[in-house]
């Protein structure tokens, strides 16, 4: 692997992103992810996304549902070249999909994290919070 490469692979229940400065492991069976730095220390352990609807309903990527990951072709923005990996979780029977986007920059030991919530039903969805 070149020093600026990002490699994504599937290892059983894990989607693994390898970089010379970090490693991310997304556990597809648990709906959580870990960020490990270049010295092997786990900086983020069991990270997950949680949304709260206006009616008080809480949905977490750890809940029962369907999980998958997708990668995009490399892109470039103001921070440099990056690979985007999307982890998706669809809540069983709720009509909601949570997408966690990780932009993994080739030249930096950091990620840019974004979260999106998709309403898969025709009626409006009102969020109270995203954590």
CORSULSUL-V793069 format. One record per residue. N is the residue number from 0. RES is the residue in three letters. SS is DSSP state (A for helix, B for strand, O for the rest). PHI is phi in degrees with one decimal (NA if undefined). NEAR is the number of other C-alpha atoms within 10 Angstrom. Layout:
[[N:RES:SS:PHI:NEAR] [N:RES:SS:PHI:NEAR]]
//
This chain:
[[0:UNK:O:NA:9] [1:UNK:O:-69.1:8] [2:UNK:O:-58.4:10] [3:UNK:O:-107.9:16] [4:UNK:O:-83.6:16] [5:UNK:B:-120.8:22] [6:UNK:B:-121.1:15] [7:UNK:B:-117.3:17] [8:UNK:B:-143.5:11] [9:UNK:B:-112.3:13] [10:UNK:B:-130.1:10] [11:UNK:O:64.3:10] [12:UNK:O:-82.0:12] [13:UNK:B:-105.2:18] [14:UNK:B:-99.1:21] [15:UNK:B:-116.4:19] [16:UNK:B:-109.9:19] [17:UNK:B:-108.0:18] [18:UNK:B:-142.9:25] [19:UNK:O:-67.1:18] [20:UNK:O:-112.6:18] [21:UNK:B:-161.8:22] [22:UNK:B:-142.3:20] [23:UNK:B:-121.0:22] [24:UNK:B:-122.3:22] [25:UNK:B:-102.5:23] [26:UNK:B:-88.4:21] [27:UNK:O:-67.8:22] [28:UNK:O:-82.1:15] [29:UNK:O:-104.7:17] [30:UNK:O:77.7:23] [31:UNK:B:-125.1:19] [32:UNK:B:-142.7:21] [33:UNK:B:-122.1:18] [34:UNK:B:-116.3:21] [35:UNK:B:-113.1:18] [36:UNK:B:-81.4:18] [37:UNK:O:-65.7:13] [38:UNK:O:-88.7:8] [39:UNK:O:92.7:11] [40:UNK:O:-82.5:10] [41:UNK:B:-82.1:15] [42:UNK:B:-85.7:10] [43:UNK:B:-119.9:13] [44:UNK:B:-120.2:12] [45:UNK:B:57.2:15] [46:UNK:B:-65.9:14] [47:UNK:O:-148.0:17] [48:UNK:O:-112.6:19] [49:UNK:B:-131.5:16] [50:UNK:B:-119.5:18] [51:UNK:B:-121.8:16] [52:UNK:B:-83.1:14] [53:UNK:O:-57.8:12] [54:UNK:O:-83.5:9] [55:UNK:O:94.0:11] [56:UNK:O:-64.3:10] [57:UNK:B:-110.1:14] [58:UNK:B:-126.3:20] [59:UNK:B:-123.9:20] [60:UNK:O:-65.6:26] [61:UNK:O:-81.7:20] [62:UNK:O:-68.8:15] [63:UNK:O:-61.5:15] [64:UNK:B:171.0:17] [65:UNK:B:-105.0:15] [66:UNK:B:-124.3:20] [67:UNK:B:-154.6:16] [68:UNK:B:-133.8:17] [69:UNK:B:-139.1:12] [70:UNK:B:-116.7:13] [71:UNK:O:-110.8:11] [72:UNK:O:-64.9:8] [73:UNK:O:-55.9:14] [74:UNK:B:-131.6:12] [75:UNK:B:-132.8:10] [76:UNK:B:-135.8:8] [77:UNK:O:-61.9:5] [78:UNK:O:-94.0:10] [79:UNK:B:122.9:11] [80:UNK:B:-75.8:17] [81:UNK:B:-150.4:24] [82:UNK:B:-112.2:22] [83:UNK:B:-103.3:20] [84:UNK:B:-118.7:20] [85:UNK:B:-114.9:20] [86:UNK:B:-103.8:24] [87:UNK:B:-115.4:22] [88:UNK:B:-133.3:25] [89:UNK:B:-111.8:23] [90:UNK:B:-71.4:19] [91:UNK:O:-59.8:12] [92:UNK:O:72.1:7] [93:UNK:O:-100.5:12] [94:UNK:O:70.3:14] [95:UNK:B:-131.1:17] [96:UNK:B:-121.1:21] [97:UNK:B:-105.9:23] [98:UNK:B:-112.2:21] [99:UNK:B:-108.0:19] [100:UNK:B:-103.8:20] [101:UNK:B:-118.4:20] [102:UNK:B:-92.1:19] [103:UNK:B:-105.3:26] [104:UNK:B:-82.4:24] [105:UNK:O:-62.2:23] [106:UNK:O:-96.2:17] [107:UNK:O:-129.5:16] [108:UNK:O:-87.4:15] [109:UNK:O:-140.5:16] [110:UNK:B:-124.5:18] [111:UNK:B:-112.6:11] [112:UNK:B:-107.3:13] [113:UNK:B:-133.3:11] [114:UNK:B:-127.0:16] [115:UNK:B:-127.9:12] [116:UNK:B:-119.8:17] [117:UNK:B:-106.4:12] [118:UNK:B:-92.7:14] [119:UNK:O:-95.5:13] [120:UNK:O:-106.7:10] [121:UNK:O:-73.3:7] [122:UNK:O:-80.8:8] [123:UNK:O:-62.1:8] [124:UNK:O:-118.4:14] [125:UNK:O:-119.0:11] [126:UNK:B:-95.0:14] [127:UNK:B:-94.5:12] [128:UNK:B:-158.0:12] [129:UNK:B:-128.4:15] [130:UNK:O:-126.1:9]]
//
